[in-house]
Amino acid sequence: MFEDLVKFIRDLYQTNSFIPLHEPQFLGKEKEYLLDVIDSTFVSSVGKSVDTFEDRISNFTGIKYATATVNCTSAIHLSLLLAGVKEEDEVITQSFNFIAGANAISYCRADPVFVDIDRDSLTMSPIKLENFLKTNYEIREDGRCWNRVTNKRLVACLPMNSYGFPTDINGLKKICDDFHIKLIEDSAESLGSFCKSRHTGSESILSTLSFNGNKIITTGGGGMILTNDKNLHNKAKHLSTTAKLPHRWEFNHDEIGFNFRMPNLNAALGLAQLEMIEDFIISKRDIALKYQEWGIKNNLVFIKEQEGSKSNYWLNCLMTEDRHERDSLLEYTNSNNVMTRPSWTPLHLLGMYEKNFKSDLKDTVWVHERLINLPSSPILELL
Ligand SMILES: Cc1ncc(COP(=O)(O)O)c(C=O)c1O
């Protein structure tokens, strides 16, 4: 199977050279827009491209307001603060996750609490979340949700659309409403993914995107906070731009803010990339289908989008038999110049988070022992 898989991927990408997991494609107006910004001299955090990029992302996602940031980690950090997360609070998130969300919770001096995913969707399980909350949490007289074991306040839930697959956000939303906790969605990997025809992030009070070089579109480095709430949006803009009060020359700030605004230069790159996104998605969905068809012929399981959702198939996920097969395949493919990767080490197994409060995480560990991400860059020649 190993040899056949490498052959299949080489045929797909039509090359005998190194094949990366996900490389950016600059086939549109990137250079033109970047030169325009350089000529304008507005290369930093003030400039038309940032505002336009925010408007275009808002149009594309259908989420009313967008605030561009230096990366997604800062966007998550700010979103948590905007949701009212404070020192000693708890925030539920996935252990099956890139480390940014848990770290952002820690930057607020709050504690990440880990809940399990479902094997089929790779996203937070509403049933497991509900059982975990019912067993360990209660609404007290102050109307807030409290952990009966740690005696800490649970303020928010931060699910993530793993590898582009939309989480069951309606299921999660109902539970979060029942337990009076705010829903913030990490959509870093899911620009262009939809749940019941609504873009990921639409149902949450705040959601975030990443434009890191490995994402479906890139600004070099960059992120975005999305919300349908005007008040939250105004606060996000204010806090991400050092909380400076508008004035023609005075420097006054009304609270401790952050220097998180995306530079104009990065936004220019994003504008050109966004013009290509529909082509990227068509190609990535086509590649996913080809992997799945090959999987059926070879008796191998690939993760597919759930009914009622549409994934951007950011990274394709092959499930191996067990950890031994996973490691052997990683060794074989990487030695043969085809880049593959396992999923992130579950966060509850990392030293700094091993003592955190958590649910049973058996599917997180099960998936981690088996999952391999395969090369998934779009191939525009396929169109
Ligand atoms: C799920 C998830 N959240 C957050 C991030 C952080 O994004 P950034 O690198 O833009 O800070 C990433 C990856 O980069 C991610 O995959």
The ligand as an ORCA input file, in Angstrom:
! r2SCAN-3c Opt
* xyz 0 1
  C      -6.775     25.484     14.378
  C      -5.759     26.579     14.382
  N      -5.934     27.623     15.213
  C      -5.063     28.626     15.240
  C      -3.954     28.642     14.435
  C      -3.006     29.758     14.588
  O      -2.938     30.525     13.460
  P      -1.779     31.608     13.277
  O      -0.575     30.855     12.861
  O      -2.334     32.503     12.216
  O      -1.625     32.302     14.594
  C      -3.744     27.578     13.536
  C      -2.608     27.451     12.615
  O      -1.806     28.131     12.225
  C      -4.657     26.522     13.521
  O      -4.499     25.490     12.693
*
